[in-house]
Each structure stands twice: as C-alpha cells, then as structure tokens.
Amino acid sequence: MTRKLAPGRGRLRSRREEGGNVRDRTQANVRGAHISVMTKEVLEALALAPGDIVVDATFGQGGHSRALEASQKIRLISIDSDPAAAAQGAIESNFGDLGTVLKKLDIKKVDKVLFDLGWNTGQLVSGRGFSFLHDEPLVMSYGARPRSGFVAADILNKWSEHVLADIIFGYGEERYARRIAKRIVERRQEQSFKTSLELAEVVRDAVPLAYRRGRIHPATKTFQALRIAVNDELGALDSGLRAAWHSLSTGGRIAVITFHSIEDRAVKRFFVALTKKVEGRVLYKKPLTPSMAEVKSNPASRSAKLRAIEKI
C-alpha cells in the first residue's frame, strides 16, 4: 500500500550526550535541573501586555509557561500532547489541534502564541523508544496515541524498502538512507523489530565504519526520521501555525523555536507567505540564536533558532 508522507522535532546531542538523539526544550544541566531555551528572547519577541491571552503550544515541563506568567498578568493556555504534561496543568492535546482546543474553550482570539519544537528529557525514559540508550518498545509517539495512526515498529516491519529510504532521507536527512533501509528489510525477514536497541544495532551495522565513529551516533538521524513520521510533526506544525494565525488578534505575535533545518524551513516559508500577502510583519530578518553564555551553560541550546511574526 502506498503511503503519502506528511508535509513538512535543539541540536542533536553527541554520542556521549544521550546517544545523539535528544533535542530538548528544557535540557537538564549537570545537577539535573531543567533549563528553558532562549527564555529572554521569547519574552522580548512576544512583548506581553497585561490582559493578553497567551498560548504556550508546547508546555513540556513548564519552563516557558512559568516565565510567561511571571512576566505579566496574563491568561495562559498551555497545551502538550504528552499525558505527563496534564498532571502539571496543561491541556492534553497536540498543537496541531490548536483550533479545536480554542473552540472548546470558547476563545475566539488570542494575543500571543509560542511554539517550542524541542522535546523534554522526561520522554527519554518514557518507555516509548525515543532513545537508543534504553531497550524500549518502538513506539515513538509523544501522545497516548500516535497522531499518524501508526508506531515506529509498524514502519520498520511493514513498509517497503523504497518508502523507508524516502522517510529516512527526507525526515532525517540521512546520507546512507538507502543502505539503512536495505538492511532493515533484510533483518525483518529474519526477525521483526521490537525494540529501540535492535534498530540502533542494525543502523550501526549498515553504515560505513568511519560514519560509526562520527560526532553523533549513527542511528541519530534514523530515529529522528521515524519520530517525525510517527507524530506527523510537520503536518501538525503546519496545522498549528495556521490555527494560531487564524485566531491571532491584530497586533498579536507568534514565536517559534526550531531545532533543525527541516522545521525551520517550514516556519520560514509560512512566515514569508504571510508577509507577501501583507498580513504579517517578520520581526527579525534572520532568526535569533542563543547567546554564547547560554550555549556555554546549556550546550543543547546551540541549534535553537527563534523566528517571530506580528499580525498587521
């Protein structure tokens, strides 16, 4: 059966740093505390005013939400697809369904919206197969149910070699996508994939020896690609941005933190299209990046990029 890929989740950490597949909006520091990425820049970009209705579309572990509430007297709506976020007061929902969430809350207009497209360290030990440091079932869904309707094991065990290669190359930008896809298909003919370590081992064996000794774990990009597909991340991003813009008041702002080039290009294209229609004004000609001090204290922030737009 032919499957259509969804239209188009900071830095991929090194092999020493959780195996290279972690991008995190609140990376843990050496003492285990969580650090929200580019908080100062987010507050400046959104320019909150008293009484604003503000959406934190990616609550995570609540770092940005707390900073937003502390800066001004606002009405804050926090959402996240991870069930663990609901225990901290967030609405359990994918930001791709932002329009539905606002409708249920009977909110017609919002003033500021933040999307932080990283993911938190708690998901590494969630038992869903995000990390290849732990032997976990190949699920890779942020929410209780995968937004795409399938889990990572379904992709690995059922999809054709050609589609596997396209996913790994398109969503992971993996140069050895075809070699990896070929090895996956060969392995599943002997035994189906069940855990993350099984996949990591197959990918490692599929790539050249020099690539295995690179800066990041050789399975990093394959894991990224599968995660994007399972969660329909780029489709959800497009839906979420459109819903946010539709609900945004005149003078309202949207800020988006991205962590890899695929999602950054998607956000840039969305913003540029709005400026061409003279509906929005991009706040920064080039995306903001973390300060040297922030990168030094939180190396995982180094790939973060912040883009923002104002509705006119």
Residue pairs with C-beta under 8 A, 6 or more apart in sequence:
2 163
3 159
3 163
5 166
5 167
5 170
5 171
5 229
6 148
6 229
6 232
6 233
6 234
6 235
7 234
7 235
7 238
8 234
8 238
8 262
8 263
8 265
8 266
9 23
9 117
9 118
9 119
9 224
9 227
9 228
9 231
9 233
9 259
9 263
10 23
10 24
10 37
10 118
10 257
10 258
10 259
10 260
10 300
10 301
10 302
10 303
10 304
10 305
11 23
11 259
11 299
11 300
11 301
11 302
11 303
11 304
12 20
12 21
12 22
12 23
12 216
12 220
12 221
12 224
12 260
12 303
13 19
13 20
13 21
13 22
13 23
13 216
13 299
13 300
14 20
14 215
14 216
15 215
15 216
15 217
17 299
17 300
18 121
18 124
18 131
18 133
19 131
19 132
19 133
19 200
19 217
19 219
19 220
20 216
20 217
20 219
20 220
21 130
21 131
21 132
21 217
21 219
21 220
21 223
21 224
22 121
22 124
22 131
22 300
23 118
23 119
23 259
23 260
23 300
23 303
24 118
24 119
24 120
24 121
24 300
25 36
25 37
25 58
25 60
25 63
25 64
25 116
25 117
25 118
25 119
25 120
25 257
26 34
26 35
26 36
26 37
26 60
26 61
26 63
26 118
26 120
26 121
27 34
27 35
27 37
27 121
27 298
27 299
27 300
27 301
28 34
28 35
28 121
29 35
29 297
29 298
34 61
34 63
34 120
34 121
35 63
35 297
35 298
35 301
36 63
36 64
36 67
36 116
37 116
37 118
37 257
37 290
37 294
37 298
37 300
37 301
37 304
38 257
38 288
38 290
38 294
38 301
38 304
38 306
39 63
39 64
39 67
41 288
41 290
41 306
42 64
42 67
42 68
42 114
42 255
42 257
42 306
43 67
43 68
43 71
45 253
45 255
45 283
45 284
45 288
45 306
45 308
46 54
46 68
46 112
46 114
46 253
46 255
46 308
47 112
47 253
48 54
48 68
48 71
48 72
48 74
48 112
49 72
49 111
50 72
50 73
50 74
51 73
51 74
51 75
52 72
52 74
52 75
52 111
52 112
53 74
53 75
53 77
53 107
53 109
53 110
53 111
53 112
54 68
54 74
54 75
54 76
54 77
54 110
54 111
54 112
54 113
54 114
55 76
55 77
55 78
55 79
55 98
55 102
55 110
55 112
55 113
55 114
55 244
56 64
56 65
56 68
56 76
56 77
56 78
56 79
56 90
56 114
56 116
57 79
57 95
57 98
57 113
57 114
57 115
57 116
57 240
57 244
58 64
58 79
58 80
58 95
58 114
58 115
58 116
58 117
58 118
59 65
59 78
59 79
59 80
59 85
59 88
59 90
60 80
60 82
60 85
60 116
60 118
60 119
60 120
61 85
61 88
61 120
61 122
62 78
62 85
62 88
62 89
62 90
64 114
64 116
65 76
65 78
65 90
68 74
68 76
68 114
69 76
77 91
77 101
77 102
77 105
77 107
77 110
78 85
78 89
78 90
78 91
79 85
79 90
79 91
79 92
79 93
79 94
79 95
79 98
79 101
80 86
80 90
80 91
80 92
80 93
81 92
81 93
81 94
81 95
81 142
81 143
81 147
81 231
82 92
82 120
82 122
82 123
82 126
82 142
82 143
83 92
83 143
83 144
84 122
84 126
85 92
86 92
91 101
92 143
92 144
93 100
93 101
94 142
94 143
94 147
94 236
94 240
95 115
95 236
95 237
95 240
96 147
96 232
96 235
96 236
96 237
96 238
96 239
96 240
97 239
97 240
97 243
98 113
98 239
98 240
98 243
98 244
98 247
99 239
99 242
99 243
99 246
99 247
102 108
102 110
102 243
102 247
107 247
108 247
109 247
109 248
109 249
109 252
110 244
110 247
110 248
110 249
110 252
111 248
111 249
111 251
111 252
111 253
112 252
112 253
112 254
112 255
113 244
113 248
113 252
113 253
113 254
113 255
114 254
114 255
114 256
114 257
115 237
115 240
115 241
115 244
115 254
115 255
115 256
115 257
116 256
116 257
117 233
117 237
117 256
117 257
117 258
117 259
117 263
118 257
118 259
118 304
119 130
119 142
123 130
123 142
124 130
124 131
124 133
124 134
125 131
125 134
127 136
127 137
128 136
128 137
128 139
128 140
128 141
129 136
129 137
129 138
129 139
129 140
129 152
129 195
129 196
130 136
130 140
130 196
130 223
130 227
131 196
132 196
132 197
132 199
132 200
132 217
132 219
132 223
134 196
134 197
135 195
135 196
135 197
135 198
136 195
136 196
137 153
137 194
137 195
137 196
138 151
138 152
138 153
138 156
138 193
138 194
138 195
138 196
138 199
138 226
139 146
139 151
139 152
139 153
139 230
140 146
140 151
140 152
140 223
140 226
140 227
140 230
140 231
141 147
141 151
141 230
141 231
142 231
143 231
146 230
146 231
147 230
147 231
147 232
147 235
147 236
148 229
148 230
148 231
148 232
150 230
151 230
152 199
152 226
152 227
152 230
153 192
153 193
153 194
155 164
155 167
155 226
155 229
155 230
156 164
156 184
156 188
156 193
156 199
156 226
157 188
157 192
157 193
159 167
161 181
161 182
161 184
161 185
162 181
164 180
164 181
164 184
164 185
165 177
165 178
165 180
165 181
165 182
166 177
167 225
167 226
167 229
168 174
168 177
168 180
168 181
168 221
168 222
168 225
168 226
169 177
169 178
169 225
170 225
171 224
171 225
171 226
171 228
171 229
171 234
171 262
172 221
172 222
172 223
172 224
172 225
172 228
173 221
173 261
173 262
174 180
174 221
174 222
174 225
176 206
176 207
176 208
176 211
179 206
179 207
180 202
180 203
180 206
180 207
180 222
182 206
183 202
183 203
183 205
183 206
184 193
184 199
184 202
184 206
187 193
187 202
193 199
193 202
196 223
199 219
199 222
199 223
200 217
200 219
200 223
203 218
203 219
203 222
204 212
204 217
204 218
204 219
207 218
211 218
212 218
224 260
227 233
228 234
228 262
233 263
234 262
234 263
234 266
237 263
237 266
237 267
238 266
238 270
241 254
241 256
241 267
241 270
244 254
245 254
245 274
245 280
245 311
248 254
248 311
249 311
250 311
250 312
251 310
251 311
251 312
252 310
252 311
253 283
253 308
253 309
253 310
253 311
254 308
254 309
255 306
255 307
255 308
256 267
256 306
256 307
256 308
257 304
257 305
257 306
258 264
258 267
258 287
258 304
258 305
258 307
259 303
259 304
259 305
260 303
264 287
264 305
264 307
267 307
268 287
268 307
271 280
271 282
271 307
271 309
272 282
274 280
274 309
275 281
275 282
275 309
278 312
279 311
279 312
280 309
280 310
280 311
280 312
281 309
281 310
281 312
282 307
282 308
282 309
283 308
283 309
283 310
284 306
284 307
284 308
287 305
287 306
287 307
288 305
288 306
288 307
289 304
289 305
289 306
290 298
290 301
290 302
290 304
294 301
295 301
295 302
